[in-house]
Amino acid sequence: MKTNLLIILSLLLLAATTSQAQPYLAALSKPGKAGIELRWSPMSYEAWQLGNKNGYMIERVAVLRNGKVLEPIERKILTPSPIMLAEKSEWSKYENDNYAMVAGECIFGEYEDAETNFLPLKAYKKRQDEERRFGFALYSADMSVVAAKLSGLYFKDETAKPNEKYLYKIYFANYDSLIHDTVSTFTGMSEYQPLYAPQKPYFYCTKSGVTLWWQTFSPQKFNSYYVEKSTDNGKTFTRISQNPIAVTGSERMFYTDTLTENSANYLYRILGIDSFGEVSPASQPVAVKMILPIETTPQFADIETVNNNSVKMTWNFESEVEISGFKIYRSESPKKKKSLIFSGSDPLQRSFTDKSPMNDNYYFLSVYNQNDEKINPFPYYAQLIDSIPPVKPSKPNGYCDSLGVVALCWNPHPDKDVKGYRLFRSNSPDKNFMMCAPKMISDTFYIDTINLNTLSKSVYYKLNAVDSRDNQSELSEVAEIKRFDIVPPVAPQFESIQSQKNKILLTLIPSPSKDVEKYLIFRKLASDKDFDTTAVLSVGQLTFLDANADDGETYYYGIQAVDNSGNKSEIVKKSFSTSQTKTAEIRLKKKVYENNITLNWTTESRKQPDYVIVYKKVNDKPLKTYSQISGGNTFTDKGLQIGDFYTYCVRMVYADGSESALSNEIKVEL
């Protein structure tokens, strides 16, 4: 049912929409409790003029009823006569609607320079006048349903039924209709949703007043908003302006209100208006207290180091602006990230003591209130005397690659005043460490290069930390980095291969190389192209029992040694054939459903089956090949005759070309 609906809607929309980039019309629909409202708009000046002249037709296509697709669909012309632009005399009845008056003037007002006499400048001015009229007329229709009705751009379908859904098609009347002059919209009364309230607005204060702003994004699109204000703590709200504020296409809307009393409290809220003139519920109000922005910054008067373990600061600040307090930020460098170390809520406070300063301190002072913060961009510097070396750093970690490049890294030092590290290297873990980096390392990694052609299997590193006062820590613990091993181990050998009741026992002669870490066992059949890894043996494990061996099969085995650097020896290969003791049994079962028979079979063979042959016998006729199955272990024979007697059996053909014996016979009488 869903598929049919999608197909029908796709065809209807394809027949009613444009294949061009710019359509002639656009439309909106709004289901309500008493009907469905439609709004449409021409997309160019020429289309607007055509609609004003000929009017519009509306066709309704009933697609769904009670959730089911109608077959055939039902079509109905809702406008026996076109929806036309109202007569000029009708517009005069709505002089109180400013938007209706603007739209009427755009439609009926006289054009200047109607004749261009083929002069480019006059033609350009005429076109500008046409576009302005078109734009203001459509804007007025969006802002006023009265203007939309008078402009012939509104219709309400009061015959719509709650259990049906419709595709509405709107097109120009008395026009040689093409596919691109028709617009469609699909909806039903069951999709009715009440308007939601807009989101709560935000605000910020300026010298001239308060600026409100809010997001225009909403599940229900509004084309304009009312702003309301309360001066009695929300008991009553008054609209700030008679006309709503139109949406300009931006993601945010702004409105500035001039306040006369800086200390008064105000509440603001907004209401949205959609393209059909419906006003939404009011948003949650935002409370505003006019607080003037801060214009001056505080200044440090003095900073004093106390007992080399704290820093006392005092500052000056004078302003008539209401403030909430002061904040102090600290950084180890003027250009590095600042951290907040003090946030005071006393506007009269003028001193603070930093009891846990760093060795180097850059202090930034700011003043703030409810809406603003003003920070002094010029820091004040304070320094502690430091003669204590950093603690011993953690040892480095790393690895050596095949080119002798050693990549080292270590954990950052916990002391914040550490400015770098010195790295030392030796071929012995307990003596002769020499500095290997020509300069102090400011990061926590280093790339070194060593010689691989040496009898020493490892290289050793230590490092120390240096703080901003050039105090040096003790050397770290020793880090051992193994030199890259590029020599593969000597290959192991087969000592013996023995068969043990469908199992094969492999015994190895170990590799004489001392750095062997493990042995890899490989296996494949004669029909296989590549070896598969069957087992991984530790150095002391020299036997392997292959428990997955079939009778009468030839297996190829390989062994390989891997050292602790990942080097691999050559693979030593050897074949072994097991004896054939019995034929793997195939067990066949059946299930009967009316005149259908389903066969299922299982086997004990570990061989890879290629396909299965199904044999069939009807009544007294001989057993014949009936079907061939590739993959799976089931077969269904359909459409059998009632009263006949059937016999079935199967045979497997393996990937190596061998065949199994026939399965047991299944006999069925329908």
C-alpha positions as CSV (number, residue, x, y, z in Angstrom):
1,M,0.0,0.0,0.0
2,K,2.9,2.4,0.9
3,T,4.5,1.6,-2.4
4,N,1.4,2.4,-4.4
5,L,1.0,5.7,-2.6
6,L,4.5,6.7,-3.3
7,I,4.1,5.9,-7.0
8,I,0.8,7.9,-7.3
9,L,2.2,10.9,-5.5
10,S,5.4,10.9,-7.5
11,L,3.5,10.8,-10.8
12,L,1.1,13.6,-9.7
13,L,3.9,15.8,-8.5
14,L,5.9,15.1,-11.6
15,A,2.9,16.2,-13.7
16,A,2.3,19.3,-11.6
17,T,5.9,20.7,-11.0
18,T,8.4,22.4,-13.2
19,S,11.4,20.9,-15.0
20,Q,12.8,24.4,-15.2
21,A,15.1,25.9,-12.6
22,Q,12.6,28.8,-12.0
23,P,8.9,27.8,-11.5
24,Y,6.1,30.2,-12.3
25,L,4.3,29.7,-8.9
26,A,5.0,28.7,-5.3
27,A,2.3,27.5,-2.8
28,L,1.7,26.8,0.8
29,S,-1.1,24.8,2.5
30,K,-2.4,24.9,6.1
31,P,-4.9,22.3,7.3
32,G,-7.3,23.5,10.0
33,K,-10.3,22.2,11.9
34,A,-12.8,23.7,9.5
35,G,-11.0,23.3,6.2
36,I,-7.7,23.7,4.4
37,E,-6.3,27.1,3.6
38,L,-4.1,27.7,0.4
39,R,-1.7,30.5,-0.3
40,W,0.2,30.9,-3.5
41,S,2.5,33.5,-5.1
42,P,3.8,34.1,-8.6
43,M,7.6,34.0,-8.9
44,S,8.2,36.7,-11.5
45,Y,6.7,40.0,-12.5
46,E,5.4,38.5,-15.8
47,A,3.7,35.7,-13.9
48,W,2.2,38.2,-11.5
49,Q,0.8,40.2,-14.3
50,L,-0.6,37.1,-15.9
51,G,-2.3,36.0,-12.7
52,N,-3.7,39.5,-12.2
53,K,-5.2,39.4,-15.7
54,N,-6.5,35.8,-16.0
55,G,-6.8,34.7,-12.3
56,Y,-6.1,31.2,-10.9
57,M,-7.7,27.8,-11.0
58,I,-7.5,25.2,-8.2
59,E,-7.9,21.5,-8.8
60,R,-8.2,19.0,-5.9
61,V,-7.1,15.4,-6.3
62,A,-8.3,13.1,-3.5
63,V,-5.5,10.5,-3.0
64,L,-6.2,8.9,0.4
65,R,-9.4,8.0,2.2
66,N,-9.2,6.4,5.6
67,G,-5.5,5.8,5.1
68,K,-6.0,3.8,1.8
69,V,-5.1,4.9,-1.7
70,L,-8.1,5.7,-3.9
71,E,-8.2,3.7,-7.1
72,P,-9.0,5.6,-9.2
73,I,-8.2,8.9,-7.7
74,E,-10.9,11.5,-7.6
75,R,-10.4,14.9,-9.2
76,K,-12.5,18.1,-8.6
77,I,-12.2,21.7,-9.8
78,L,-12.8,23.8,-6.7
79,T,-13.0,27.0,-8.6
80,P,-15.7,26.8,-11.4
81,S,-14.7,30.4,-12.2
82,P,-11.1,31.7,-11.7
83,I,-10.0,33.3,-8.4
84,M,-9.5,36.9,-9.7
85,L,-7.9,40.1,-8.5
86,A,-10.6,42.1,-6.6
87,E,-12.1,45.1,-8.3
88,K,-10.5,48.5,-7.5
89,S,-13.7,49.6,-5.7
90,E,-13.5,46.6,-3.4
91,W,-10.0,47.6,-2.1
92,S,-11.3,51.0,-0.8
93,K,-13.3,49.1,1.9
94,Y,-10.1,48.2,3.7
95,E,-8.4,51.6,4.1
96,N,-7.5,50.6,7.7
97,D,-5.2,47.8,6.4
98,N,-2.0,49.5,5.4
99,Y,-0.7,46.4,3.6
100,A,-3.8,46.1,1.6
101,M,-3.4,49.8,0.6
102,V,0.2,49.2,-0.4
103,A,-0.7,46.2,-2.5
104,G,-3.5,48.1,-4.2
105,E,-1.3,51.0,-5.1
106,C,1.3,48.6,-6.6
107,I,-1.4,46.9,-8.7
108,F,-3.5,49.9,-9.8
109,G,-1.1,52.8,-9.5
110,E,0.1,54.6,-12.6
111,Y,3.4,53.6,-14.1
112,E,5.9,56.4,-14.8
113,D,7.6,56.4,-18.2
114,A,5.4,53.7,-19.6
115,E,6.9,54.2,-23.1
116,T,10.6,53.6,-23.2
117,N,11.0,54.6,-26.9
118,F,13.7,51.9,-27.0
119,L,16.0,54.0,-24.8
120,P,18.1,51.8,-22.5
121,L,18.0,54.1,-19.5
122,K,14.2,54.4,-19.7
123,A,13.9,50.7,-20.1
124,Y,16.1,50.1,-17.1
125,K,14.1,52.5,-14.9
126,K,10.8,51.0,-16.1
127,R,12.0,47.5,-15.2
128,Q,13.1,48.7,-11.8
129,D,9.7,50.2,-11.2
130,E,8.0,46.9,-12.2
131,E,10.2,44.8,-9.9
132,R,9.5,47.2,-7.0
133,R,5.8,47.0,-7.5
134,F,5.9,43.2,-7.7
135,G,8.1,42.9,-4.6
136,F,6.0,45.2,-2.4
137,A,2.7,43.6,-3.6
138,L,3.8,40.1,-2.6
139,Y,5.3,41.4,0.6
140,S,2.0,43.0,1.5
141,A,0.1,39.7,0.7
142,D,2.5,37.8,3.0
143,M,1.9,40.3,5.8
144,S,-1.9,40.6,5.5
145,V,-4.4,37.9,4.6
146,V,-6.8,40.7,3.6
147,A,-4.2,41.8,1.0
148,A,-3.7,38.2,-0.1
149,K,-7.5,37.7,-0.6
150,L,-7.9,41.0,-2.5
151,S,-4.8,40.1,-4.7
152,G,-6.4,36.7,-5.6
153,L,-3.7,34.7,-3.8
154,Y,-5.8,33.0,-1.1
155,F,-8.4,30.2,-1.0
156,K,-10.0,28.1,1.7
157,D,-11.3,24.7,0.9
158,E,-14.3,24.3,3.3
159,T,-15.4,21.0,1.7
160,A,-12.3,19.0,2.7
161,K,-13.1,15.9,4.8
162,P,-11.1,14.9,7.9
163,N,-10.5,11.3,6.7
164,E,-9.0,12.3,3.3
165,K,-5.8,13.7,2.0
166,Y,-5.5,15.8,-1.1
167,L,-3.1,17.0,-3.7
168,Y,-4.0,20.6,-4.6
169,K,-2.9,21.9,-8.0
170,I,-2.9,25.7,-8.7
171,Y,-2.4,27.1,-12.1
172,F,-3.2,30.1,-14.3
173,A,-6.7,30.3,-15.8
174,N,-7.4,30.8,-19.5
175,Y,-3.8,29.9,-20.3
176,D,-2.2,27.3,-22.5
177,S,-1.0,25.3,-19.5
178,L,2.5,23.8,-19.6
179,I,4.0,21.7,-16.9
180,H,5.9,24.6,-15.3
181,D,2.9,26.9,-14.7
182,T,1.4,24.6,-12.2
183,V,2.3,24.3,-8.5
184,S,1.2,21.5,-6.1
185,T,0.9,20.9,-2.4
186,F,-0.2,17.7,-0.6
187,T,-2.0,17.8,2.8
188,G,-5.1,16.7,4.8
189,M,-7.1,18.0,7.7
190,S,-5.6,15.2,9.9
191,E,-2.2,17.1,9.7
192,Y,-3.6,20.1,11.5
193,Q,-1.3,21.4,14.3
194,P,-1.8,24.5,16.4
195,L,0.8,27.2,16.2
196,Y,3.6,26.9,18.7
197,A,4.9,29.8,20.6
198,P,8.3,31.2,19.4
199,Q,11.4,30.7,21.4
200,K,12.2,33.0,24.3
201,P,14.1,36.1,23.0
202,Y,17.5,37.3,24.2
203,F,18.7,40.8,24.9
204,Y,21.7,43.1,25.4
205,C,21.8,46.7,26.6
206,T,23.3,49.7,24.9
207,K,23.4,53.4,25.6
208,S,20.3,54.0,23.6
209,G,18.2,51.2,25.2
210,V,17.8,47.4,25.0
211,T,18.2,45.3,21.9
212,L,16.1,42.1,21.7
213,W,17.1,39.2,19.3
214,W,15.7,35.8,18.6
215,Q,16.2,32.8,16.3
216,T,13.8,32.7,13.3
217,F,14.2,29.0,12.9
218,S,11.0,27.2,13.9
219,P,9.1,24.0,12.8
220,Q,6.3,26.4,11.9
221,K,7.6,29.3,9.7
222,F,6.6,32.8,10.7
223,N,6.8,35.7,8.2
224,S,6.7,38.4,10.9
225,Y,6.6,39.0,14.6
226,Y,4.9,41.2,17.2
227,V,7.0,42.5,20.1
228,E,5.2,43.1,23.4
229,K,6.4,44.8,26.6
230,S,5.2,44.8,30.2
231,T,6.1,47.4,32.8
232,D,4.0,45.9,35.6
233,N,5.9,42.6,36.1
234,G,3.9,40.7,33.5
235,K,0.3,41.6,34.5
236,T,-0.3,43.4,31.2
237,F,1.6,43.4,27.9
238,T,1.4,46.1,25.2
239,R,2.6,45.8,21.6
240,I,5.5,48.1,20.9
241,S,4.4,48.8,17.3
242,Q,1.1,48.5,15.5
243,N,2.7,46.8,12.5
244,P,4.6,43.5,12.9
245,I,8.3,43.1,12.2
246,A,8.9,41.3,8.9
247,V,11.4,38.5,8.6
248,T,14.2,39.5,6.2
249,G,15.7,36.1,5.6
250,S,18.3,36.2,8.3
251,E,18.6,33.5,10.9
252,R,18.2,36.1,13.7
253,M,15.8,39.0,14.2
254,F,16.7,42.2,16.1
255,Y,14.6,44.9,17.6
256,T,15.8,47.9,19.7
257,D,13.6,49.6,22.2
258,T,14.5,52.9,23.8
259,L,14.2,52.9,27.6
260,T,13.7,56.0,29.6
261,E,14.3,54.6,33.1
262,N,17.7,52.9,33.6
263,S,16.8,51.2,36.9
264,A,13.3,50.0,35.9
265,N,12.5,46.3,35.2
266,Y,10.8,45.3,32.0
267,L,9.4,42.1,30.5
268,Y,9.5,41.4,26.7
269,R,7.9,38.6,24.7
270,I,7.3,37.9,21.0
271,L,4.4,36.5,18.9
272,G,4.8,34.9,15.5
273,I,2.5,35.5,12.5
274,D,2.4,32.9,9.7
275,S,1.5,33.5,6.0
276,F,-2.2,32.9,6.7
277,G,-2.4,35.7,9.2
278,E,-2.7,33.5,12.3
279,V,-0.9,34.8,15.4
280,S,0.9,32.3,17.6
281,P,0.8,32.1,21.4
282,A,3.3,34.4,23.1
283,S,6.8,33.2,23.9
284,Q,8.2,33.0,27.4
285,P,9.0,36.6,28.6
286,V,12.6,37.7,29.2
287,A,13.2,40.0,32.1
288,V,15.3,43.1,31.3
289,K,16.9,45.6,33.7
290,M,18.6,48.5,31.9
291,I,22.3,48.4,32.8
292,L,24.6,50.7,31.0
293,P,27.7,49.2,29.3
294,I,31.0,49.6,31.1
295,E,33.3,52.1,29.3
296,T,36.4,52.2,31.5
297,T,38.8,49.5,32.7
298,P,40.3,49.1,36.2
299,Q,44.0,49.7,36.7
300,F,46.4,47.8,39.0
301,A,47.8,50.2,41.6
302,D,50.4,47.8,43.1
303,I,51.5,44.1,43.0
304,E,53.7,42.8,45.9
305,T,55.4,39.4,46.3
306,V,54.9,38.2,49.9
307,N,57.4,35.7,51.4
308,N,58.1,34.4,47.9
309,N,54.9,32.2,48.1
310,S,52.0,34.6,47.4
311,V,51.2,37.8,45.4
312,K,49.1,40.7,46.8
313,M,47.4,43.0,44.3
314,T,45.5,46.3,44.7
315,W,43.7,48.3,42.0
316,N,41.8,51.5,41.3
317,F,38.5,51.9,39.6
318,E,36.0,54.8,39.4
319,S,32.8,54.8,37.3
320,E,29.2,55.9,37.6
321,V,28.0,52.7,35.8
322,E,26.5,50.0,38.0
323,I,29.0,47.1,38.4
324,S,28.8,43.6,39.9
325,G,32.5,43.1,40.8
326,F,36.0,42.4,39.5
327,K,37.7,39.4,38.0
328,I,41.4,38.5,37.8
329,Y,42.9,36.2,35.2
330,R,46.4,34.7,35.2
331,S,48.7,33.4,32.5
332,E,52.4,32.2,32.4
333,S,52.8,34.3,29.2
334,P,51.0,37.3,27.8
335,K,50.1,35.4,24.6
336,K,49.1,32.1,26.3
337,K,45.7,31.1,27.6
338,K,44.4,33.0,30.6
339,S,42.8,31.2,33.6
340,L,40.3,32.8,35.9
341,I,41.7,32.8,39.5
342,F,39.4,35.3,41.1
343,S,35.7,36.4,40.6
344,G,34.5,38.9,43.2
345,S,30.9,40.0,43.7
346,D,31.7,43.0,45.9
347,P,31.8,46.2,43.8
348,L,33.8,48.0,46.6
349,Q,36.6,45.4,46.8
350,R,40.0,46.7,45.6
351,S,42.5,44.0,46.6
352,F,43.2,40.2,46.2
353,T,46.0,37.8,47.2
354,D,47.1,35.0,45.0
355,K,48.1,32.3,47.4
356,S,49.3,29.7,44.9
357,P,51.1,31.7,42.2
358,M,53.4,30.3,39.5
359,N,57.0,31.3,39.1
360,D,56.1,33.6,36.2
361,N,52.7,35.4,36.5
362,Y,50.9,37.7,34.2
363,Y,47.8,39.1,35.8
364,F,44.8,40.6,33.9
365,L,42.2,42.7,35.7
366,S,38.6,43.1,34.6
367,V,35.3,44.7,35.8
368,Y,31.9,43.2,35.0
369,N,28.2,43.6,35.5
370,Q,25.1,41.6,34.5
371,N,25.5,42.3,30.8
372,D,29.1,43.3,30.2
373,E,32.7,42.7,31.1
374,K,35.6,45.1,30.4
375,I,39.1,43.6,30.7
376,N,42.3,45.6,30.8
377,P,44.4,44.3,28.0
378,F,47.7,45.3,29.7
379,P,48.9,42.6,32.2
380,Y,50.9,43.2,35.4
381,Y,54.0,40.9,35.8
382,A,55.0,39.2,39.1
383,Q,57.8,36.7,39.6
384,L,58.8,34.3,42.4
385,I,62.5,33.4,43.2
386,D,63.0,29.8,42.2
387,S,66.1,27.8,43.3
388,I,64.5,24.3,43.6
389,P,65.2,22.0,40.6
390,P,62.3,20.0,39.0
391,V,61.6,16.5,40.1
392,K,63.0,13.6,38.1
393,P,61.0,13.1,34.8
394,S,59.6,9.8,33.7
395,K,61.8,7.7,31.4
396,P,61.2,7.9,27.6
397,N,59.6,5.3,25.5
398,G,60.3,4.6,21.8
399,Y,61.3,2.2,19.0
400,C,63.9,1.8,16.4
401,D,63.0,1.2,12.7
402,S,64.9,-0.6,9.9
403,L,66.9,2.6,8.9
404,G,68.2,3.1,12.4
405,V,65.8,6.0,13.2
406,V,64.8,6.0,16.9
407,A,61.5,7.8,17.7
408,L,61.3,8.7,21.4
409,C,58.5,10.3,23.5
410,W,57.8,10.9,27.2
411,N,55.2,12.2,29.5
412,P,55.0,16.0,30.1
413,H,56.7,17.1,33.3
414,P,54.2,17.9,36.1
415,D,56.0,21.1,37.0
416,K,54.5,24.0,35.1
417,D,57.7,26.0,34.9
418,V,59.7,23.3,33.1
419,K,60.8,24.8,29.8
420,G,62.6,21.8,28.2
421,Y,64.5,18.6,28.4
422,R,68.1,17.4,27.7
423,L,68.5,13.9,26.3
424,F,71.4,11.5,26.9
425,R,72.4,8.2,25.1
426,S,74.7,5.3,25.7
427,N,75.4,1.7,24.5
428,S,75.6,0.6,28.1
429,P,72.8,0.8,30.6
430,D,74.9,2.0,33.5
431,K,77.8,4.2,32.1
432,N,79.1,6.6,29.4
433,F,75.9,8.6,28.8
434,M,76.5,11.5,26.4
435,M,74.1,14.3,25.4
436,C,72.7,13.4,22.0
437,A,70.5,16.4,21.2
438,P,72.6,19.5,20.4
439,K,69.9,21.8,21.8
440,M,67.4,21.6,24.7
441,I,64.2,19.9,23.6
442,S,61.1,22.0,24.2
443,D,58.6,19.2,23.3
444,T,58.0,15.7,24.6
445,F,59.4,13.8,21.6
446,Y,62.7,13.5,19.7
447,I,63.9,11.7,16.6
448,D,67.4,10.2,16.9
449,T,69.6,8.2,14.4
450,I,71.8,5.3,15.5
451,N,74.1,2.7,13.8
452,L,72.6,-0.8,13.3
453,N,75.9,-2.5,12.4
454,T,77.1,-3.1,16.0
455,L,77.3,-6.0,18.4
456,S,75.2,-4.1,20.9
457,K,71.6,-5.3,20.6
458,S,70.1,-2.2,22.4
459,V,70.7,1.5,22.9
460,Y,69.9,3.3,26.2
461,Y,68.5,6.7,26.9
462,K,68.0,9.1,29.9
463,L,66.7,12.6,30.1
464,N,66.5,15.4,32.7
465,A,64.1,18.4,32.9
466,V,65.2,22.1,32.9
467,D,62.9,24.8,34.4
468,S,62.6,28.5,33.5
469,R,65.4,29.4,36.0
470,D,67.8,26.8,34.4
471,N,67.5,24.4,37.4
472,Q,68.1,20.9,36.2
473,S,66.5,17.7,37.6
474,E,68.1,14.3,38.2
475,L,68.4,12.0,35.2
476,S,65.4,9.8,34.6
477,E,65.4,6.0,34.8
478,V,67.1,4.2,31.9
479,A,65.0,3.4,28.8
480,E,66.2,0.4,26.7
481,I,65.5,0.6,23.0
482,K,66.2,-2.5,21.0
483,R,68.1,-2.0,17.7
484,F,66.1,-3.1,14.7
485,D,66.9,-6.7,13.8
486,I,67.0,-7.3,10.0
487,V,68.4,-10.9,10.0
488,P,65.7,-13.6,9.7
489,P,66.0,-16.7,11.9
490,V,67.1,-20.1,10.6
491,A,64.1,-22.2,9.5
492,P,62.9,-25.1,11.6
493,Q,62.6,-28.6,10.1
494,F,60.1,-31.5,10.2
495,E,61.3,-34.4,12.4
496,S,58.3,-36.6,11.6
497,I,54.6,-36.7,10.5
498,Q,52.4,-39.5,11.8
499,S,48.7,-40.5,11.3
500,Q,46.6,-41.2,14.4
501,K,42.9,-42.1,13.7
502,N,41.8,-39.2,11.6
503,K,44.5,-37.0,13.3
504,I,47.9,-36.0,12.1
505,L,50.8,-35.5,14.6
506,L,53.6,-33.1,13.5
507,T,57.0,-33.1,15.3
508,L,59.4,-30.3,14.7
509,I,63.2,-29.8,15.0
510,P,63.5,-26.2,16.4
511,S,65.4,-23.4,14.8
512,P,68.9,-22.8,16.3
513,S,68.4,-19.0,16.3
514,K,68.3,-17.7,19.8
515,D,65.8,-14.8,19.2
516,V,63.0,-17.1,17.9
517,E,59.7,-16.1,19.5
518,K,57.2,-18.5,17.9
519,Y,56.5,-21.0,15.1
520,L,53.7,-20.8,12.5
521,I,52.0,-23.9,11.2
522,F,50.4,-23.8,7.7
523,R,48.2,-26.3,6.0
524,K,46.4,-26.6,2.6
525,L,44.7,-29.3,0.5
526,A,45.9,-30.2,-2.9
527,S,43.0,-28.3,-4.4
528,D,43.8,-25.1,-2.4
529,K,45.9,-22.3,-4.0
530,D,47.3,-20.8,-0.8
531,F,48.3,-22.0,2.7
532,D,46.2,-21.1,5.7
533,T,47.7,-20.5,9.1
534,T,46.5,-23.4,11.2
535,A,48.4,-22.9,14.5
536,V,50.9,-20.7,16.4
537,L,53.4,-22.6,18.6
538,S,55.5,-21.2,21.4
539,V,59.3,-21.7,21.3
540,G,59.2,-24.7,23.7
541,Q,56.2,-26.3,21.9
542,L,57.5,-28.7,19.2
543,T,54.5,-30.9,18.4
544,F,51.2,-30.1,16.8
545,L,48.2,-32.4,16.5
546,D,45.9,-31.7,13.5
547,A,42.5,-33.0,14.5
548,N,40.7,-32.0,11.3
549,A,42.1,-34.6,8.9
550,D,39.8,-36.6,6.6
551,D,40.4,-40.1,5.4
552,G,41.9,-40.6,2.0
553,E,43.1,-36.9,1.8
554,T,46.5,-35.4,1.0
555,Y,47.6,-32.5,3.1
556,Y,50.5,-30.0,2.6
557,Y,52.1,-28.6,5.7
558,G,54.5,-25.7,6.2
559,I,56.4,-24.5,9.2
560,Q,58.1,-21.1,9.8
561,A,60.0,-19.4,12.6
562,V,59.4,-15.8,13.7
563,D,61.9,-13.9,15.9
564,N,61.2,-11.2,18.4
565,S,61.7,-8.5,15.8
566,G,59.1,-9.9,13.5
567,N,61.6,-11.4,11.0
568,K,60.4,-14.7,9.4
569,S,62.4,-17.6,8.2
570,E,61.7,-19.4,4.9
571,I,58.7,-21.8,5.0
572,V,59.6,-25.5,5.1
573,K,57.0,-27.6,3.3
574,K,56.0,-31.3,3.4
575,S,53.0,-33.3,2.3
576,F,51.2,-36.2,4.0
577,S,48.3,-38.5,2.8
578,T,45.8,-40.2,5.1
579,S,44.4,-43.6,4.3
580,Q,40.7,-44.1,3.2
581,T,38.8,-46.1,5.9
582,K,35.2,-45.4,5.2
583,T,32.8,-43.3,3.1
584,A,31.2,-40.3,4.8
585,E,27.5,-41.0,5.4
586,I,24.8,-38.6,4.1
587,R,21.6,-38.7,6.1
588,L,18.5,-37.5,4.3
589,K,15.2,-36.3,6.0
590,K,11.9,-35.1,4.7
591,K,9.0,-32.8,5.5
592,V,5.6,-33.0,3.6
593,Y,3.3,-30.0,3.2
594,E,0.1,-30.9,1.2
595,N,1.5,-31.6,-2.3
596,N,5.1,-30.3,-1.6
597,I,8.1,-32.3,-0.3
598,T,11.1,-30.6,1.3
599,L,14.4,-32.6,1.6
600,N,17.1,-31.8,4.2
601,W,20.5,-33.6,4.4
602,T,23.5,-33.7,6.7
603,T,27.0,-35.3,6.3
604,E,30.0,-36.1,8.5
605,S,32.5,-35.3,5.7
606,R,34.8,-32.4,6.2
607,K,35.4,-32.0,2.5
608,Q,34.2,-28.9,0.8
609,P,31.0,-29.8,-1.3
610,D,30.8,-28.4,-4.8
611,Y,27.2,-29.4,-5.5
612,V,24.5,-32.0,-4.6
613,I,22.7,-34.3,-7.1
614,V,19.1,-35.1,-6.3
615,Y,17.6,-38.4,-7.6
616,K,13.9,-39.1,-7.9
617,K,11.7,-42.1,-8.6
618,V,7.9,-42.0,-9.4
619,N,5.8,-45.1,-8.6
620,D,7.5,-48.1,-10.4
621,K,9.7,-46.0,-12.8
622,P,13.5,-46.2,-12.4
623,L,15.5,-43.8,-10.2
624,K,16.7,-40.9,-12.3
625,T,18.7,-37.7,-11.8
626,Y,16.2,-35.0,-11.0
627,S,18.0,-31.8,-9.9
628,Q,21.4,-30.4,-9.1
629,I,21.8,-28.0,-6.0
630,S,24.8,-25.6,-5.6
631,G,25.0,-24.4,-2.0
632,G,22.7,-25.2,0.9
633,N,21.4,-28.4,2.3
634,T,17.7,-28.3,1.4
635,F,15.5,-28.9,-1.7
636,T,11.7,-28.6,-2.2
637,D,9.8,-30.5,-4.9
638,K,6.5,-28.7,-5.6
639,G,3.3,-29.6,-7.4
640,L,3.3,-33.3,-6.8
641,Q,0.3,-35.5,-7.8
642,I,-2.0,-36.8,-5.0
643,G,-2.0,-40.7,-5.1
644,D,1.5,-41.1,-6.6
645,F,4.4,-42.8,-4.8
646,Y,7.8,-41.0,-4.7
647,T,11.3,-42.1,-3.8
648,Y,14.3,-39.7,-3.3
649,C,18.0,-39.9,-2.5
650,V,21.0,-37.5,-2.9
651,R,24.8,-37.7,-3.6
652,M,27.5,-35.1,-2.9
653,V,30.1,-34.1,-5.4
654,Y,33.2,-32.5,-3.6
655,A,35.4,-29.6,-4.8
656,D,38.3,-32.1,-5.5
657,G,36.1,-34.1,-7.9
658,S,35.3,-37.0,-5.6
659,E,31.8,-38.2,-4.9
660,S,30.0,-39.5,-1.8
661,A,27.9,-42.7,-1.7
662,L,24.2,-42.4,-2.2
663,S,22.2,-41.3,0.9
664,N,19.4,-43.2,2.5
665,E,16.2,-43.3,0.5
666,I,13.1,-41.3,1.4
667,K,9.7,-42.7,0.3
668,V,6.6,-40.6,0.2
669,E,3.0,-41.6,-0.8
670,L,0.6,-38.7,-1.3
